[in-house]
Amino acid sequence: MPKRKKKSCRSIVQAQARAKNEIENSSLAAIVPRSPLWGPTTPSNSSLTAEKVLHRYPRLERRFYEPLVLLSVLDPVRGRRFTNSVYTTDDTLDQLRRSFVDAMAIICDSHKGGDTVMAAALQSTPSRTVIWLAANEKPKARTVHYLQSIIGTLMKATPDTRCRIYFPMLARFSRRETDQHQPITRTKHFIGRLAMYPRTVNTLLDVALEIPQLLENCELRLCDSSRHLPSPLNSELSTLDGIVRRMFPEFTANEVRSDLDRLNVFGNLHKRLSRACSFKTRVHAELLVLEKFRSNRWEFVAGDRYIGCSKPSCFCCYHYINSLPERYSVSGCHNKIYTHWRAPDLTGVQDLEAVKVREDALNAAVAKLRAEGWDDPAGLSLED
């Protein structure tokens, strides 16, 4: 038997270059960290290579998005809305600080829909507190100026001037809301937001009076929003039969297919599923802030890993965050699923362990999606 020729250093470099080009020319460019893959790796991550990431990630994406799309067509609301932002800690100052973080996000989110949903977190540094903000779509620079003016007003607050500050600030928030919405078409959203502002103003004033050091010399920073990436699904391959076959063992798959076929008579399920496979993904605001802290190993103020948000987290954000090895707290969950959701991008991360953590979190989300609503296949419904 002829001896197998050893690969030369030149051929190895060429193979790495080909793998790198494949990643950069695909949607993986925003997901796979570049520098660790093409340079030395640490011993603890030596088993995680560029080739492994390149070959297994598209399969993981499909395993995640196929049940997500199917559930979104059947019923995108996967449970009751709940809020737990403040009361998961017994410390009164922690509760007030968390309410403050939520308030900072709320006063920046004045549009109906998801584009202006804001998230916030407090970074502790030796010299100051940094308030990090992110939005689903890139916030405008004037957002920082707006918040700086609010903080400037708060720093002048005293128990005697509280009332004189409260009403002009409440009017300011309310006026900003009415500037953005038509009263007739946006009535429900308009009323709901206005009801929130008295609590928000009281929270800001409470912080100014009880934790003034939080505002002294603080700095406001904005996270970059993510770019949109095309759907990883192909509607010709991600058919109803194919998705069910990959999600369930044969016996259960037959039962689920039978129930879905009955639904298809009324809801044209095949066409709706095909249309639902076409979307663009983005990283939600709370994950942008969270990944900023995780990738840089930043400290939270008082060690409280809390991510505030102007709205409760969606189903995917909530379960992704809960599956991370660190213990983070968020402002609750409205339990709706969105097909445009995407896990945080890892471009430029210097630690390959981040790739493994991301994969584990996505696998946990996949398990949650697959278990969601399938305990009783006969109970499936079709969302109008």
C-alpha positions as CSV (number, residue, x, y, z in Angstrom):
1,M,0.0,0.0,0.0
2,P,1.5,3.3,-1.0
3,K,2.4,5.7,1.8
4,R,0.0,8.7,2.2
5,K,1.8,11.9,1.5
6,K,2.0,14.4,4.3
7,K,0.3,17.7,3.7
8,S,2.7,20.6,3.2
9,C,2.4,23.8,5.2
10,R,1.5,25.5,2.0
11,S,-1.5,23.2,1.3
12,I,-2.7,23.6,4.9
13,V,-2.6,27.4,4.6
14,Q,-4.5,27.2,1.3
15,A,-7.2,25.0,2.9
16,Q,-7.6,27.5,5.8
17,A,-7.9,30.3,3.2
18,R,-10.6,28.5,1.3
19,A,-12.5,27.9,4.6
20,K,-12.1,31.5,5.5
21,N,-13.5,32.7,2.1
22,E,-16.4,30.3,2.4
23,I,-17.4,31.9,5.7
24,E,-16.9,35.5,4.6
25,N,-19.0,34.9,1.5
26,S,-21.9,33.4,3.5
27,S,-24.2,34.5,6.3
28,L,-21.7,33.0,8.7
29,A,-19.5,36.0,8.3
30,A,-21.6,37.8,11.0
31,I,-21.6,34.8,13.3
32,V,-18.2,33.1,13.2
33,P,-15.4,34.9,15.0
34,R,-12.6,35.6,12.6
35,S,-9.2,36.1,14.3
36,P,-9.2,33.0,16.6
37,L,-9.9,30.7,13.7
38,W,-7.0,31.9,11.5
39,G,-4.5,32.3,14.3
40,P,-3.4,30.2,17.3
41,T,-6.1,28.7,19.5
42,T,-6.0,28.1,23.2
43,P,-5.6,24.5,24.3
44,S,-9.1,24.5,26.0
45,N,-10.7,25.3,22.6
46,S,-8.4,23.2,20.4
47,S,-11.3,20.9,19.4
48,L,-13.4,23.7,18.0
49,T,-12.1,24.4,14.5
50,A,-13.1,26.6,11.6
51,E,-14.2,23.6,9.6
52,K,-16.5,22.3,12.4
53,V,-18.1,25.7,12.8
54,L,-18.5,26.0,9.0
55,H,-20.2,22.6,8.6
56,R,-22.4,22.4,11.7
57,Y,-23.8,25.9,12.0
58,P,-26.1,25.8,9.0
59,R,-27.6,22.6,10.4
60,L,-28.1,24.2,13.8
61,E,-29.7,27.2,12.1
62,R,-32.2,25.0,10.3
63,R,-33.0,23.0,13.5
64,F,-33.8,26.4,15.2
65,Y,-35.7,28.2,12.5
66,E,-37.9,25.4,11.2
67,P,-39.8,24.9,14.4
68,L,-39.8,28.6,15.0
69,V,-41.5,29.3,11.6
70,L,-44.0,26.5,12.1
71,L,-45.0,27.7,15.5
72,S,-45.3,31.3,14.3
73,V,-47.8,30.1,11.6
74,L,-49.8,28.0,14.1
75,D,-49.8,30.5,17.0
76,P,-47.0,33.0,17.7
77,V,-48.1,33.6,21.3
78,R,-46.7,30.8,23.4
79,G,-48.0,31.7,26.8
80,R,-49.1,34.5,29.2
81,R,-47.1,37.8,29.5
82,F,-45.3,38.1,32.8
83,T,-43.0,40.7,34.4
84,N,-40.4,39.9,37.0
85,S,-37.9,42.7,36.5
86,V,-37.8,44.2,40.0
87,Y,-38.9,41.6,42.5
88,T,-36.4,38.9,41.7
89,T,-34.1,40.6,44.3
90,D,-34.9,41.4,47.9
91,D,-32.5,44.4,48.0
92,T,-34.4,47.6,47.9
93,L,-31.6,49.6,46.2
94,D,-31.3,46.8,43.6
95,Q,-35.0,47.1,42.9
96,L,-34.8,50.8,42.5
97,R,-31.7,50.5,40.3
98,R,-33.5,48.0,38.1
99,S,-36.5,50.2,37.8
100,F,-34.2,53.0,36.8
101,V,-32.6,50.9,34.0
102,D,-36.1,50.1,32.7
103,A,-37.1,53.7,32.9
104,M,-34.1,54.8,30.8
105,A,-35.2,52.4,28.1
106,I,-38.8,53.3,28.3
107,I,-38.4,57.0,27.8
108,C,-36.4,56.4,24.6
109,D,-39.1,54.1,23.0
110,S,-41.9,56.2,21.7
111,H,-42.9,54.4,18.5
112,K,-45.3,51.6,18.1
113,G,-43.7,48.4,16.8
114,G,-40.4,46.8,17.4
115,D,-37.8,49.2,15.7
116,T,-37.4,51.5,18.7
117,V,-37.5,48.9,21.4
118,M,-34.7,49.9,23.7
119,A,-32.5,47.9,26.2
120,A,-30.2,49.3,28.8
121,A,-27.6,48.1,31.4
122,L,-25.3,49.8,33.9
123,Q,-21.5,49.2,33.6
124,S,-19.3,49.8,36.6
125,T,-15.9,51.4,36.0
126,P,-13.4,52.8,38.5
127,S,-14.2,56.4,37.5
128,R,-17.9,56.4,36.5
129,T,-21.1,54.6,35.7
130,V,-21.7,53.9,32.0
131,I,-25.3,53.6,30.9
132,W,-25.3,51.3,27.8
133,L,-28.3,51.5,25.4
134,A,-29.3,49.6,22.4
135,A,-32.2,49.5,20.0
136,N,-33.6,46.9,17.6
137,E,-32.8,49.4,14.9
138,K,-30.0,51.9,15.2
139,P,-31.0,54.8,17.6
140,K,-30.5,58.3,16.4
141,A,-27.7,60.4,18.0
142,R,-30.3,62.8,19.4
143,T,-31.4,60.0,21.7
144,V,-28.2,60.5,23.7
145,H,-28.7,64.3,23.9
146,Y,-32.3,63.8,25.0
147,L,-31.2,61.5,27.8
148,Q,-28.4,63.8,28.8
149,S,-30.8,66.6,29.3
150,I,-33.1,64.4,31.4
151,I,-30.1,63.4,33.6
152,G,-29.1,67.0,33.9
153,T,-32.6,67.9,35.2
154,L,-32.6,64.9,37.6
155,M,-29.3,66.0,39.1
156,K,-30.9,69.3,40.2
157,A,-33.7,67.5,42.0
158,T,-34.2,67.9,45.8
159,P,-37.1,66.9,48.0
160,D,-38.3,70.5,47.8
161,T,-38.1,70.8,44.0
162,R,-39.5,67.3,43.3
163,C,-43.0,68.5,42.4
164,R,-41.7,71.3,40.3
165,I,-39.6,68.8,38.2
166,Y,-42.2,66.1,38.1
167,F,-45.0,67.8,36.1
168,P,-42.8,69.4,33.4
169,M,-41.0,66.1,32.9
170,L,-44.2,64.1,32.7
171,A,-45.6,66.6,30.2
172,R,-42.3,66.3,28.2
173,F,-42.6,62.5,27.9
174,S,-46.3,62.7,27.0
175,R,-45.7,65.4,24.4
176,R,-43.0,63.2,22.8
177,E,-45.5,60.4,22.7
178,T,-48.3,62.4,21.0
179,D,-45.8,63.8,18.5
180,Q,-45.2,60.3,17.2
181,H,-48.7,58.8,17.0
182,Q,-52.1,59.5,15.4
183,P,-54.6,59.5,18.3
184,I,-57.3,57.5,16.5
185,T,-55.2,54.7,14.9
186,R,-52.8,54.4,17.9
187,T,-55.3,54.8,20.8
188,K,-54.5,51.6,22.6
189,H,-50.7,52.1,22.4
190,F,-51.0,55.7,23.2
191,I,-53.1,55.2,26.4
192,G,-50.9,52.3,27.6
193,R,-47.7,54.4,27.2
194,L,-49.1,57.4,28.9
195,A,-50.2,55.3,31.9
196,M,-46.6,54.1,32.2
197,Y,-45.0,57.6,32.4
198,P,-46.1,58.7,35.9
199,R,-44.4,55.6,37.3
200,T,-41.3,56.2,35.1
201,V,-41.0,59.8,36.3
202,N,-41.3,58.8,39.9
203,T,-38.6,56.2,39.4
204,L,-36.2,58.7,37.9
205,L,-36.8,61.1,40.7
206,D,-36.4,58.4,43.4
207,V,-33.0,57.5,42.0
208,A,-32.0,61.1,41.8
209,L,-32.7,61.5,45.5
210,E,-31.8,58.1,46.9
211,I,-28.9,57.0,44.7
212,P,-27.5,60.3,43.4
213,Q,-24.0,58.8,42.9
214,L,-25.5,56.7,40.0
215,L,-26.0,59.9,38.0
216,E,-22.9,61.8,39.0
217,N,-20.4,61.8,36.2
218,C,-22.3,59.1,34.4
219,E,-21.7,58.4,30.7
220,L,-24.2,57.4,28.0
221,R,-23.1,55.0,25.3
222,L,-24.9,53.4,22.4
223,C,-24.4,49.9,21.1
224,D,-24.3,49.4,17.4
225,S,-27.4,47.6,16.0
226,S,-27.1,44.5,14.0
227,R,-27.3,44.2,10.3
228,H,-30.1,42.3,8.7
229,L,-29.3,38.8,7.3
230,P,-31.5,36.8,5.0
231,S,-33.5,33.8,6.2
232,P,-31.4,30.6,6.4
233,L,-34.4,28.6,5.2
234,N,-35.3,27.5,1.7
235,S,-39.1,27.2,1.3
236,E,-38.6,24.4,-1.2
237,L,-36.7,22.3,1.4
238,S,-38.4,23.4,4.6
239,T,-41.8,21.9,3.8
240,L,-44.4,21.0,6.3
241,D,-43.7,17.3,5.9
242,G,-39.9,17.8,6.1
243,I,-40.1,20.0,9.2
244,V,-42.3,17.5,11.1
245,R,-40.1,14.6,10.1
246,R,-37.0,16.3,11.4
247,M,-38.7,17.4,14.6
248,F,-40.3,14.2,15.8
249,P,-39.8,10.5,15.9
250,E,-41.7,8.5,13.3
251,F,-44.8,7.6,15.4
252,T,-45.3,11.1,16.8
253,A,-44.5,12.7,13.4
254,N,-47.4,10.7,11.8
255,E,-49.8,11.9,14.5
256,V,-48.7,15.5,14.2
257,R,-48.9,15.4,10.4
258,S,-52.4,14.0,10.6
259,D,-53.5,16.9,12.8
260,L,-51.7,19.5,10.7
261,D,-53.4,18.1,7.5
262,R,-56.8,18.7,9.1
263,L,-55.8,22.3,9.9
264,N,-54.5,22.8,6.3
265,V,-58.1,22.3,5.0
266,F,-59.1,25.5,6.7
267,G,-55.9,27.6,6.8
268,N,-53.9,26.8,3.7
269,L,-51.0,25.9,6.0
270,H,-48.6,24.9,3.2
271,K,-48.7,28.2,1.5
272,R,-48.5,30.2,4.8
273,L,-45.5,28.1,5.9
274,S,-43.8,28.8,2.5
275,R,-44.3,32.5,2.8
276,A,-43.2,32.5,6.5
277,C,-39.8,31.1,5.4
278,S,-39.0,34.4,3.7
279,F,-37.7,36.9,6.3
280,K,-34.7,38.9,7.4
281,T,-33.2,38.4,10.9
282,R,-31.8,40.9,13.4
283,V,-30.4,40.8,16.9
284,H,-32.8,42.2,19.5
285,A,-31.8,45.1,21.7
286,E,-31.4,43.2,25.0
287,L,-29.1,40.7,23.3
288,L,-27.0,43.5,21.9
289,V,-26.4,44.9,25.3
290,L,-25.9,41.5,26.9
291,E,-23.3,40.4,24.4
292,K,-21.5,43.8,24.8
293,F,-21.0,42.9,28.5
294,R,-20.2,39.2,28.0
295,S,-17.7,39.6,25.2
296,N,-15.8,42.4,27.0
297,R,-16.2,40.8,30.5
298,W,-17.5,44.1,31.9
299,E,-18.8,44.4,35.4
300,F,-22.4,45.5,36.2
301,V,-23.1,48.1,38.8
302,A,-23.3,46.4,42.2
303,G,-22.7,43.0,40.4
304,D,-26.4,42.9,39.4
305,R,-26.5,41.4,35.9
306,Y,-29.7,43.1,35.0
307,I,-30.7,44.0,31.4
308,G,-33.6,46.5,31.4
309,C,-35.9,46.9,28.4
310,S,-38.7,49.2,27.3
311,K,-40.9,46.0,26.8
312,P,-40.7,42.5,28.2
313,S,-38.5,40.2,26.2
314,C,-39.8,37.9,23.5
315,F,-39.9,34.1,23.8
316,C,-36.6,33.5,22.2
317,C,-34.7,36.3,24.0
318,Y,-36.0,35.1,27.4
319,H,-35.1,31.5,26.9
320,Y,-31.7,32.2,25.2
321,I,-30.7,34.5,28.1
322,N,-31.9,32.0,30.7
323,S,-29.8,29.2,29.2
324,L,-26.5,31.2,29.5
325,P,-24.0,30.0,32.2
326,E,-24.0,33.4,33.9
327,R,-27.2,34.4,35.7
328,Y,-28.8,37.3,34.1
329,S,-32.1,39.0,34.9
330,V,-34.5,40.6,32.4
331,S,-37.7,42.5,32.6
332,G,-40.0,39.6,32.0
333,C,-41.4,38.0,28.9
334,H,-44.4,38.6,26.6
335,N,-44.0,35.1,25.2
336,K,-44.4,36.0,21.5
337,I,-42.1,34.5,18.9
338,Y,-40.7,36.3,16.0
339,T,-39.1,34.6,13.0
340,H,-36.8,37.6,12.4
341,W,-35.1,36.8,15.8
342,R,-31.3,36.1,15.7
343,A,-28.8,35.1,18.3
344,P,-26.0,37.6,19.0
345,D,-23.3,37.8,16.3
346,L,-19.8,36.9,17.4
347,T,-17.6,38.6,14.8
348,G,-14.3,39.7,16.4
349,V,-14.7,37.8,19.6
350,Q,-11.3,36.6,20.8
351,D,-12.4,33.6,22.7
352,L,-13.6,30.5,20.9
353,E,-15.4,29.5,24.0
354,A,-18.0,32.1,23.1
355,V,-18.9,30.1,20.0
356,K,-19.6,27.0,22.2
357,V,-21.7,29.0,24.7
358,R,-23.7,30.4,21.8
359,E,-24.3,27.0,20.4
360,D,-25.3,25.6,23.7
361,A,-27.8,28.5,24.3
362,L,-29.2,28.0,20.8
363,N,-29.5,24.2,21.3
364,A,-31.4,24.9,24.6
365,A,-33.7,27.3,22.6
366,V,-34.2,24.6,20.0
367,A,-35.2,22.1,22.7
368,K,-37.7,24.6,24.2
369,L,-39.2,25.3,20.7
370,R,-39.6,21.6,20.0
371,A,-41.3,20.9,23.3
372,E,-43.5,23.9,23.0
373,G,-47.1,23.0,22.2
374,W,-46.4,19.4,21.1
375,D,-47.4,17.5,24.2
376,D,-50.9,17.2,22.9
377,P,-50.8,17.2,19.0
378,A,-54.6,17.1,18.9
379,G,-54.6,20.5,20.6
380,L,-52.9,22.3,17.8
381,S,-54.6,25.4,16.6
382,L,-54.1,27.8,13.6
383,E,-53.5,31.5,14.2
384,D,-55.7,33.7,12.0
